[in-house]
């Protein structure tokens, strides 16, 4: 499996986790739930969301969804995708220019 496929799977798992929190109403410190209450496992997607501040620990072992952090993470991902797309287009353009210059000689 390629890196992009693995990243897509991770993002899909993160979306699923976020939906679990939303459906359970765990969106504030007072409504925080444990992973076992939500029926989810604390694996890579969970760890990344905790690291990025999307899932926040309220009391020992209970977490809630920080919606604003989730929105910010989505914006960050979209910006990164845009920057990568611009880089790829610029690289392709540079390769075309170099190729044409070499063909003229």
VMD Tcl script that builds the backbone (N, CA, C; Angstrom):
set m [mol new atoms 315]
animate dup $m
set s [atomselect $m all]
$s set {name element resname resid chain x y z} {
  {N N UNK 1 A 0.857 -1.175 0.000}
  {CA C UNK 1 A 0.000 0.000 0.000}
  {C C UNK 1 A 0.899 1.233 0.000}
  {N N UNK 2 A 0.555 2.194 -0.850}
  {CA C UNK 2 A 1.346 3.413 -0.956}
  {C C UNK 2 A 1.074 4.369 0.188}
  {N N UNK 3 A 1.945 5.353 0.288}
  {CA C UNK 3 A 1.811 6.343 1.355}
  {C C UNK 3 A 0.513 7.135 1.234}
  {N N UNK 4 A 0.124 7.461 0.001}
  {CA C UNK 4 A -1.101 8.244 -0.164}
  {C C UNK 4 A -2.331 7.428 0.221}
  {N N UNK 5 A -2.315 6.124 -0.053}
  {CA C UNK 5 A -3.435 5.265 0.344}
  {C C UNK 5 A -3.501 5.157 1.868}
  {N N UNK 6 A -2.348 5.027 2.502}
  {CA C UNK 6 A -2.311 4.948 3.965}
  {C C UNK 6 A -2.819 6.247 4.588}
  {N N UNK 7 A -2.432 7.378 3.996}
  {CA C UNK 7 A -2.895 8.672 4.508}
  {C C UNK 7 A -4.403 8.802 4.352}
  {N N UNK 8 A -4.921 8.337 3.217}
  {CA C UNK 8 A -6.374 8.403 2.988}
  {C C UNK 8 A -7.126 7.541 4.000}
  {N N UNK 9 A -6.594 6.376 4.303}
  {CA C UNK 9 A -7.228 5.500 5.292}
  {C C UNK 9 A -7.204 6.156 6.667}
  {N N UNK 10 A -6.070 6.753 7.032}
  {CA C UNK 10 A -5.955 7.424 8.325}
  {C C UNK 10 A -6.966 8.562 8.438}
  {N N UNK 11 A -7.093 9.352 7.390}
  {CA C UNK 11 A -8.045 10.471 7.405}
  {C C UNK 11 A -9.479 9.956 7.524}
  {N N UNK 12 A -9.793 8.875 6.810}
  {CA C UNK 12 A -11.134 8.295 6.898}
  {C C UNK 12 A -11.418 7.814 8.324}
  {N N UNK 13 A -10.433 7.163 8.949}
  {CA C UNK 13 A -10.594 6.701 10.339}
  {C C UNK 13 A -10.794 7.887 11.281}
  {N N UNK 14 A -10.081 8.979 11.027}
  {CA C UNK 14 A -10.242 10.162 11.859}
  {C C UNK 14 A -11.650 10.732 11.714}
  {N N UNK 15 A -12.165 10.774 10.503}
  {CA C UNK 15 A -13.543 11.243 10.280}
  {C C UNK 15 A -14.534 10.359 11.042}
  {N N UNK 16 A -14.305 9.058 11.012}
  {CA C UNK 16 A -15.190 8.134 11.728}
  {C C UNK 16 A -15.153 8.398 13.235}
  {N N UNK 17 A -13.949 8.623 13.775}
  {CA C UNK 17 A -13.828 8.924 15.207}
  {C C UNK 17 A -14.567 10.211 15.559}
  {N N UNK 18 A -14.389 11.235 14.745}
  {CA C UNK 18 A -15.055 12.515 14.989}
  {C C UNK 18 A -16.575 12.313 15.001}
  {N N UNK 19 A -17.075 11.506 14.070}
  {CA C UNK 19 A -18.515 11.230 14.030}
  {C C UNK 19 A -18.987 10.498 15.282}
  {N N UNK 20 A -18.176 9.575 15.804}
  {CA C UNK 20 A -18.524 8.891 17.057}
  {C C UNK 20 A -18.698 9.912 18.188}
  {N N UNK 21 A -17.777 10.849 18.281}
  {CA C UNK 21 A -17.862 11.869 19.333}
  {C C UNK 21 A -19.088 12.752 19.138}
  {N N UNK 22 A -19.353 13.151 17.911}
  {CA C UNK 22 A -20.521 13.991 17.638}
  {C C UNK 22 A -21.813 13.262 17.998}
  {N N UNK 23 A -21.932 12.017 17.542}
  {CA C UNK 23 A -23.151 11.252 17.798}
  {C C UNK 23 A -23.367 11.011 19.285}
  {N N UNK 24 A -22.275 10.890 20.033}
  {CA C UNK 24 A -22.375 10.684 21.476}
  {C C UNK 24 A -22.573 12.005 22.221}
  {N N UNK 25 A -22.431 13.116 21.511}
  {CA C UNK 25 A -22.569 14.421 22.152}
  {C C UNK 25 A -21.373 14.807 22.997}
  {N N UNK 26 A -20.231 14.146 22.766}
  {CA C UNK 26 A -19.020 14.417 23.547}
  {C C UNK 26 A -18.258 15.573 22.896}
  {N N UNK 27 A -18.795 16.775 23.075}
  {CA C UNK 27 A -18.231 17.950 22.414}
  {C C UNK 27 A -17.854 19.061 23.400}
  {N N UNK 28 A -17.781 18.714 24.664}
  {CA C UNK 28 A -17.361 19.680 25.681}
  {C C UNK 28 A -16.768 18.900 26.854}
  {N N UNK 29 A -16.006 19.576 27.708}
  {CA C UNK 29 A -15.427 18.862 28.859}
  {C C UNK 29 A -16.482 18.183 29.738}
  {N N UNK 30 A -17.643 18.803 29.872}
  {CA C UNK 30 A -18.676 18.222 30.730}
  {C C UNK 30 A -19.346 16.994 30.113}
  {N N UNK 31 A -19.221 16.830 28.796}
  {CA C UNK 31 A -19.834 15.671 28.138}
  {C C UNK 31 A -18.792 14.668 27.646}
  {N N UNK 32 A -17.561 14.785 28.143}
  {CA C UNK 32 A -16.463 13.913 27.706}
  {C C UNK 32 A -16.778 12.455 28.005}
  {N N UNK 33 A -16.272 11.570 27.123}
  {CA C UNK 33 A -16.513 10.135 27.259}
  {C C UNK 33 A -15.198 9.385 27.087}
  {N N UNK 34 A -15.172 8.176 27.575}
  {CA C UNK 34 A -13.993 7.323 27.382}
  {C C UNK 34 A -14.106 6.619 26.036}
  {N N UNK 35 A -12.996 6.101 25.566}
  {CA C UNK 35 A -13.016 5.380 24.290}
  {C C UNK 35 A -13.898 4.139 24.392}
  {N N UNK 36 A -13.909 3.493 25.541}
  {CA C UNK 36 A -14.762 2.304 25.690}
  {C C UNK 36 A -16.239 2.687 25.693}
  {N N UNK 37 A -16.573 3.847 26.276}
  {CA C UNK 37 A -17.970 4.329 26.214}
  {C C UNK 37 A -18.407 4.549 24.764}
  {N N UNK 38 A -17.470 5.027 23.945}
  {CA C UNK 38 A -17.773 5.319 22.546}
  {C C UNK 38 A -17.666 4.089 21.651}
  {N N UNK 39 A -17.075 3.023 22.173}
  {CA C UNK 39 A -16.895 1.811 21.382}
  {C C UNK 39 A -15.831 1.943 20.305}
  {N N UNK 40 A -14.789 2.728 20.605}
  {CA C UNK 40 A -13.696 2.918 19.653}
  {C C UNK 40 A -12.378 2.505 20.296}
  {N N UNK 41 A -11.385 2.283 19.440}
  {CA C UNK 41 A -10.059 1.889 19.913}
  {C C UNK 41 A -9.095 3.061 19.814}
  {N N UNK 42 A -8.177 3.132 20.747}
  {CA C UNK 42 A -7.179 4.204 20.760}
  {C C UNK 42 A -5.969 3.769 19.942}
  {N N UNK 43 A -6.108 3.881 18.633}
  {CA C UNK 43 A -5.025 3.504 17.729}
  {C C UNK 43 A -4.425 4.753 17.102}
  {N N UNK 44 A -3.833 4.591 15.922}
  {CA C UNK 44 A -3.102 5.696 15.283}
  {C C UNK 44 A -3.984 6.912 15.020}
  {N N UNK 45 A -5.175 6.712 14.465}
  {CA C UNK 45 A -6.058 7.847 14.168}
  {C C UNK 45 A -6.381 8.608 15.450}
  {N N UNK 46 A -6.656 7.889 16.514}
  {CA C UNK 46 A -6.942 8.495 17.820}
  {C C UNK 46 A -5.735 9.306 18.290}
  {N N UNK 47 A -4.560 8.681 18.247}
  {CA C UNK 47 A -3.342 9.349 18.734}
  {C C UNK 47 A -3.063 10.641 17.983}
  {N N UNK 48 A -3.271 10.615 16.673}
  {CA C UNK 48 A -3.030 11.815 15.874}
  {C C UNK 48 A -4.024 12.916 16.228}
  {N N UNK 49 A -5.284 12.545 16.451}
  {CA C UNK 49 A -6.288 13.549 16.815}
  {C C UNK 49 A -5.996 14.142 18.193}
  {N N UNK 50 A -5.503 13.319 19.103}
  {CA C UNK 50 A -5.115 13.829 20.427}
  {C C UNK 50 A -3.914 14.758 20.282}
  {N N UNK 51 A -2.928 14.327 19.506}
  {CA C UNK 51 A -1.724 15.139 19.281}
  {C C UNK 51 A -2.062 16.498 18.668}
  {N N UNK 52 A -3.028 16.504 17.741}
  {CA C UNK 52 A -3.413 17.735 17.055}
  {C C UNK 52 A -4.422 18.564 17.836}
  {N N UNK 53 A -4.806 18.112 19.025}
  {CA C UNK 53 A -5.717 18.878 19.876}
  {C C UNK 53 A -7.177 18.782 19.465}
  {N N UNK 54 A -7.500 17.849 18.584}
  {CA C UNK 54 A -8.887 17.673 18.157}
  {C C UNK 54 A -9.663 16.910 19.228}
  {N N UNK 55 A -9.046 15.875 19.772}
  {CA C UNK 55 A -9.616 15.171 20.924}
  {C C UNK 55 A -8.858 15.652 22.151}
  {N N UNK 56 A -9.601 16.184 23.087}
  {CA C UNK 56 A -8.974 16.749 24.295}
  {C C UNK 56 A -9.393 15.947 25.525}
  {N N UNK 57 A -8.421 15.726 26.394}
  {CA C UNK 57 A -8.713 14.998 27.625}
  {C C UNK 57 A -9.345 15.948 28.626}
  {N N UNK 58 A -10.478 15.521 29.166}
  {CA C UNK 58 A -11.183 16.349 30.160}
  {C C UNK 58 A -10.804 15.882 31.554}
  {N N UNK 59 A -11.189 14.689 31.887}
  {CA C UNK 59 A -10.806 14.059 33.150}
  {C C UNK 59 A -10.020 12.814 32.775}
  {N N UNK 60 A -9.431 12.181 33.741}
  {CA C UNK 60 A -8.614 10.994 33.484}
  {C C UNK 60 A -9.351 9.978 32.610}
  {N N UNK 61 A -8.850 9.803 31.380}
  {CA C UNK 61 A -9.404 8.786 30.498}
  {C C UNK 61 A -10.665 9.171 29.748}
  {N N UNK 62 A -11.122 10.414 29.889}
  {CA C UNK 62 A -12.292 10.847 29.127}
  {C C UNK 62 A -11.889 11.977 28.187}
  {N N UNK 63 A -12.491 11.957 27.009}
  {CA C UNK 63 A -12.119 12.895 25.959}
  {C C UNK 63 A -13.364 13.514 25.338}
  {N N UNK 64 A -13.160 14.673 24.716}
  {CA C UNK 64 A -14.240 15.323 23.988}
  {C C UNK 64 A -13.674 15.895 22.694}
  {N N UNK 65 A -14.563 16.140 21.757}
  {CA C UNK 65 A -14.197 16.683 20.455}
  {C C UNK 65 A -14.140 18.202 20.526}
  {N N UNK 66 A -13.015 18.766 20.138}
  {CA C UNK 66 A -12.872 20.215 20.006}
  {C C UNK 66 A -13.163 20.547 18.544}
  {N N UNK 67 A -14.390 20.974 18.275}
  {CA C UNK 67 A -14.831 21.233 16.898}
  {C C UNK 67 A -13.959 22.261 16.194}
  {N N UNK 68 A -13.564 23.309 16.894}
  {CA C UNK 68 A -12.760 24.348 16.241}
  {C C UNK 68 A -11.385 23.804 15.840}
  {N N UNK 69 A -10.818 22.918 16.647}
  {CA C UNK 69 A -9.535 22.299 16.294}
  {C C UNK 69 A -9.707 21.369 15.093}
  {N N UNK 70 A -10.851 20.695 15.002}
  {CA C UNK 70 A -11.131 19.820 13.862}
  {C C UNK 70 A -11.239 20.640 12.573}
  {N N UNK 71 A -11.929 21.776 12.645}
  {CA C UNK 71 A -12.053 22.659 11.480}
  {C C UNK 71 A -10.670 23.182 11.082}
  {N N UNK 72 A -9.871 23.588 12.063}
  {CA C UNK 72 A -8.531 24.111 11.781}
  {C C UNK 72 A -7.648 23.039 11.139}
  {N N UNK 73 A -7.769 21.797 11.590}
  {CA C UNK 73 A -6.989 20.708 11.004}
  {C C UNK 73 A -7.388 20.508 9.541}
  {N N UNK 74 A -8.668 20.577 9.244}
  {CA C UNK 74 A -9.128 20.460 7.863}
  {C C UNK 74 A -8.583 21.574 6.987}
  {N N UNK 75 A -8.568 22.790 7.516}
  {CA C UNK 75 A -8.028 23.932 6.766}
  {C C UNK 75 A -6.532 23.748 6.508}
  {N N UNK 76 A -5.830 23.257 7.511}
  {CA C UNK 76 A -4.393 23.015 7.377}
  {C C UNK 76 A -4.132 21.966 6.291}
  {N N UNK 77 A -4.942 20.912 6.277}
  {CA C UNK 77 A -4.783 19.858 5.267}
  {C C UNK 77 A -5.071 20.390 3.862}
  {N N UNK 78 A -6.117 21.201 3.729}
  {CA C UNK 78 A -6.439 21.751 2.417}
  {C C UNK 78 A -5.325 22.681 1.923}
  {N N UNK 79 A -4.753 23.478 2.819}
  {CA C UNK 79 A -3.653 24.363 2.444}
  {C C UNK 79 A -2.439 23.551 2.006}
  {N N UNK 80 A -2.127 22.509 2.728}
  {CA C UNK 80 A -1.001 21.649 2.368}
  {C C UNK 80 A -1.228 21.018 0.994}
  {N N UNK 81 A -2.441 20.552 0.738}
  {CA C UNK 81 A -2.755 19.961 -0.568}
  {C C UNK 81 A -2.585 20.995 -1.680}
  {N N UNK 82 A -3.011 22.223 -1.436}
  {CA C UNK 82 A -2.859 23.286 -2.431}
  {C C UNK 82 A -1.389 23.577 -2.699}
  {N N UNK 83 A -0.595 23.684 -1.652}
  {CA C UNK 83 A 0.834 23.956 -1.806}
  {C C UNK 83 A 1.504 22.823 -2.582}
  {N N UNK 84 A 1.156 21.585 -2.271}
  {CA C UNK 84 A 1.737 20.448 -2.996}
  {C C UNK 84 A 1.324 20.461 -4.462}
  {N N UNK 85 A 0.075 20.798 -4.734}
  {CA C UNK 85 A -0.393 20.858 -6.118}
  {C C UNK 85 A 0.363 21.940 -6.894}
  {N N UNK 86 A 0.553 23.090 -6.282}
  {CA C UNK 86 A 1.299 24.177 -6.933}
  {C C UNK 86 A 2.736 23.736 -7.200}
  {N N UNK 87 A 3.335 23.059 -6.245}
  {CA C UNK 87 A 4.704 22.563 -6.405}
  {C C UNK 87 A 4.803 21.587 -7.575}
  {N N UNK 88 A 3.845 20.669 -7.668}
  {CA C UNK 88 A 3.861 19.678 -8.750}
  {C C UNK 88 A 3.705 20.365 -10.104}
  {N N UNK 89 A 2.798 21.323 -10.196}
  {CA C UNK 89 A 2.609 22.055 -11.458}
  {C C UNK 89 A 3.880 22.823 -11.814}
  {N N UNK 90 A 4.480 23.487 -10.849}
  {CA C UNK 90 A 5.712 24.244 -11.104}
  {C C UNK 90 A 6.844 23.310 -11.535}
  {N N UNK 91 A 6.950 22.159 -10.906}
  {CA C UNK 91 A 7.979 21.193 -11.265}
  {C C UNK 91 A 7.753 20.666 -12.685}
  {N N UNK 92 A 6.506 20.370 -13.024}
  {CA C UNK 92 A 6.193 19.897 -14.377}
  {C C UNK 92 A 6.523 20.971 -15.413}
  {N N UNK 93 A 6.200 22.220 -15.104}
  {CA C UNK 93 A 6.504 23.318 -16.030}
  {C C UNK 93 A 8.016 23.461 -16.207}
  {N N UNK 94 A 8.752 23.367 -15.120}
  {CA C UNK 94 A 10.216 23.484 -15.202}
  {C C UNK 94 A 10.799 22.344 -16.027}
  {N N UNK 95 A 10.267 21.151 -15.862}
  {CA C UNK 95 A 10.758 20.007 -16.632}
  {C C UNK 95 A 10.466 20.188 -18.125}
  {N N UNK 96 A 9.304 20.731 -18.455}
  {CA C UNK 96 A 8.961 20.983 -19.861}
  {C C UNK 96 A 9.907 22.003 -20.475}
  {N N UNK 97 A 10.217 23.055 -19.735}
  {CA C UNK 97 A 11.117 24.101 -20.228}
  {C C UNK 97 A 12.506 23.525 -20.466}
  {N N UNK 98 A 13.002 22.771 -19.510}
  {CA C UNK 98 A 14.343 22.179 -19.645}
  {C C UNK 98 A 14.377 21.201 -20.811}
  {N N UNK 99 A 13.334 20.417 -20.963}
  {CA C UNK 99 A 13.262 19.443 -22.061}
  {C C UNK 99 A 13.253 20.154 -23.415}
  {N N UNK 100 A 12.492 21.216 -23.531}
  {CA C UNK 100 A 12.434 21.968 -24.798}
  {C C UNK 100 A 13.752 22.646 -25.101}
  {N N UNK 101 A 14.411 23.158 -24.066}
  {CA C UNK 101 A 15.708 23.814 -24.276}
  {C C UNK 101 A 16.743 22.787 -24.750}
  {N N UNK 102 A 16.680 21.594 -24.199}
  {CA C UNK 102 A 17.620 20.540 -24.614}
  {C C UNK 102 A 17.339 20.059 -26.019}
  {N N UNK 103 A 16.088 20.071 -26.446}
  {CA C UNK 103 A 15.725 19.601 -27.788}
  {C C UNK 103 A 16.179 20.586 -28.851}
  {N N UNK 104 A 16.327 21.854 -28.501}
  {CA C UNK 104 A 16.739 22.891 -29.459}
  {C C UNK 104 A 18.228 22.804 -29.779}
  {N N UNK 105 A 18.986 22.194 -28.954}
  {CA C UNK 105 A 20.447 22.160 -29.141}
  {C C UNK 105 A 20.862 21.117 -30.090}
}
mol reanalyze $m
mol bondsrecalc $m
mol representation Tube
mol addrep $m
